[in-house]
Amino acid sequence: MTHTSVELQEFFRTQGIRFGRCLEPTMQCTETAIRAHSIQNRQTISLLEQDNHVVAWQPRFSQAGPEITLKRVGRNDASTFAGFCNRHDTQLFAALDTKPLDPTDRQQLFLLAYRGITCELHAIMTGVVQVQSMHISRVERGVERGDAASPAWATWRYRYKYYDEPILSQSLGTIEHEVVEFDNQPAFLAASSFFTLKDVPVGQELVGVAINVLPVSASKTVAVFSYAGANQGVARSALDRILRSTGDTQKYELSKLIVSRISNVLLSPRHVDQWGATKVGKITQAFVQSLYSQRDVDDDVELMLF
């Protein structure tokens, strides 16, 4: 694929645009959003880091086109997003950030999911801003019509119904959680996101699952899947291969889901260094192909992340 010089300049310019609004439940806050961690720095990243670095997916843009690779990134920059102002980030997540994660604490699990879906909402809104900026430029240059597209707000509507309204009413709403605990598991990776379930339309409402995979100690990792109670059957069916398996098979099925659906992943540099170039290449190729095709990855033992 080739790009004109003007189009490339416009692409690079839009990559610098970020959505900086505080996305607190009422969406009325006017304070500037700060860059905060979607995956906790002190409690989680500290278990993964080596020399204050972790490994994460990093995009690189050049005239040849975008490229995504696994690269080391400073722990203070890892998994950050400007989704909340300092006041709301502190207030909303106090119960999660001020004490260790308890997999039986429904408030903590709710807040984990809320942070994950807000990180995804922020990414979508950033994309909307960038696409709209590029669209306006192309309209001005006569390349596109002015009525080309409008953004969808399905993720915000989902968050508002199942997360914002419960928070505003001081309840935990109808969110259900599936918790998988991996004992005797070294701290190899962390992941946090929200993804929609494909091929499972339920009326006009989005159906999705928030996922958080977190090491809680040097020898234990937990995976938390959170979904609206009304969608329990659909969600459990989509997660069936993970929830019904055990041991390495369960870790492998979870690995395939992460590679297929989640870009907000942090890995231990020590662990990645043991993979070798062939394994890193296969994981990268599978991730990129899934990103562009919107299809889940095929079976390959090299996709095991644990």
Secondary structure in CASP SS format (residue, H / E / C, confidence):
PFRMAT SS
TARGET T0000
AUTHOR 0000-0000-0000
METHOD secondary structure of the structure
MODEL  1
M C 1.00
T C 1.00
H C 1.00
T C 1.00
S H 1.00
V H 1.00
E H 1.00
L H 1.00
Q H 1.00
E H 1.00
F H 1.00
F H 1.00
R H 1.00
T H 1.00
Q H 1.00
G C 1.00
I C 1.00
R C 1.00
F C 1.00
G C 1.00
R E 1.00
C C 1.00
L C 1.00
E C 1.00
P C 1.00
T C 1.00
M C 1.00
Q C 1.00
C C 1.00
T C 1.00
E C 1.00
T E 1.00
A C 1.00
I E 1.00
R E 1.00
A E 1.00
H E 1.00
S C 1.00
I C 1.00
Q C 1.00
N H 1.00
R H 1.00
Q H 1.00
T H 1.00
I H 1.00
S H 1.00
L H 1.00
L H 1.00
E C 1.00
Q E 1.00
D C 1.00
N C 1.00
H E 1.00
V E 1.00
V E 1.00
A E 1.00
W E 1.00
Q E 1.00
P E 1.00
R E 1.00
F E 1.00
S E 1.00
Q C 1.00
A C 1.00
G E 1.00
P E 1.00
E E 1.00
I E 1.00
T E 1.00
L E 1.00
K E 1.00
R E 1.00
V E 1.00
G E 1.00
R C 1.00
N C 1.00
D C 1.00
A C 1.00
S C 1.00
T E 1.00
F E 1.00
A E 1.00
G E 1.00
F E 1.00
C C 1.00
N H 1.00
R H 1.00
H H 1.00
D H 1.00
T H 1.00
Q H 1.00
L H 1.00
F C 1.00
A H 1.00
A H 1.00
L H 1.00
D H 1.00
T C 1.00
K C 1.00
P C 1.00
L C 1.00
D C 1.00
P C 1.00
T C 1.00
D C 1.00
R H 1.00
Q H 1.00
Q H 1.00
L H 1.00
F H 1.00
L H 1.00
L H 1.00
A H 1.00
Y H 1.00
R H 1.00
G H 1.00
I H 1.00
T H 1.00
C H 1.00
E H 1.00
L H 1.00
H H 1.00
A H 1.00
I H 1.00
M H 1.00
T H 1.00
G H 1.00
V H 1.00
V H 1.00
Q H 1.00
V H 1.00
Q H 1.00
S H 1.00
M H 1.00
H H 1.00
I H 1.00
S H 1.00
R H 1.00
V H 1.00
E H 1.00
R C 1.00
G C 1.00
V C 1.00
E C 1.00
R C 1.00
G C 1.00
D C 1.00
A C 1.00
A C 1.00
S C 1.00
P C 1.00
A C 1.00
W C 1.00
A H 1.00
T H 1.00
W H 1.00
R H 1.00
Y H 1.00
R H 1.00
Y H 1.00
K H 1.00
Y H 1.00
Y H 1.00
D H 1.00
E H 1.00
P H 1.00
I H 1.00
L H 1.00
S C 1.00
Q C 1.00
S C 1.00
L C 1.00
G C 1.00
T C 1.00
I E 1.00
E E 1.00
H E 1.00
E E 1.00
V E 1.00
V E 1.00
E E 1.00
F E 1.00
D E 1.00
N C 1.00
Q C 1.00
P C 1.00
A C 1.00
F C 1.00
L E 1.00
A E 1.00
A E 1.00
S E 1.00
S E 1.00
F E 1.00
F E 1.00
T E 1.00
L C 1.00
K C 1.00
D C 1.00
V C 1.00
P C 1.00
V E 1.00
G C 1.00
Q C 1.00
E E 1.00
L C 1.00
V C 1.00
G E 1.00
V E 1.00
A E 1.00
I E 1.00
N E 1.00
V E 1.00
L E 1.00
P E 1.00
V E 1.00
S E 1.00
A C 1.00
S C 1.00
K E 1.00
T E 1.00
V E 1.00
A E 1.00
V E 1.00
F E 1.00
S E 1.00
Y E 1.00
A E 1.00
G H 1.00
A H 1.00
N H 1.00
Q H 1.00
G H 1.00
V H 1.00
A H 1.00
R H 1.00
S H 1.00
A H 1.00
L C 1.00
D H 1.00
R H 1.00
I H 1.00
L H 1.00
R C 1.00
S C 1.00
T C 1.00
G H 1.00
D H 1.00
T H 1.00
Q H 1.00
K H 1.00
Y H 1.00
E H 1.00
L H 1.00
S H 1.00
K H 1.00
L H 1.00
I H 1.00
V H 1.00
S H 1.00
R H 1.00
I C 1.00
S C 1.00
N C 1.00
V E 1.00
L E 1.00
L E 1.00
S C 1.00
P H 1.00
R H 1.00
H H 1.00
V H 1.00
D H 1.00
Q C 1.00
W C 1.00
G C 1.00
A H 1.00
T H 1.00
K H 1.00
V H 1.00
G H 1.00
K H 1.00
I H 1.00
T H 1.00
Q H 1.00
A H 1.00
F H 1.00
V H 1.00
Q H 1.00
S H 1.00
L H 1.00
Y H 1.00
S H 1.00
Q C 1.00
R C 1.00
D C 1.00
V C 1.00
D C 1.00
D C 1.00
D C 1.00
V H 1.00
E H 1.00
L H 1.00
M C 1.00
L C 1.00
F C 1.00
END
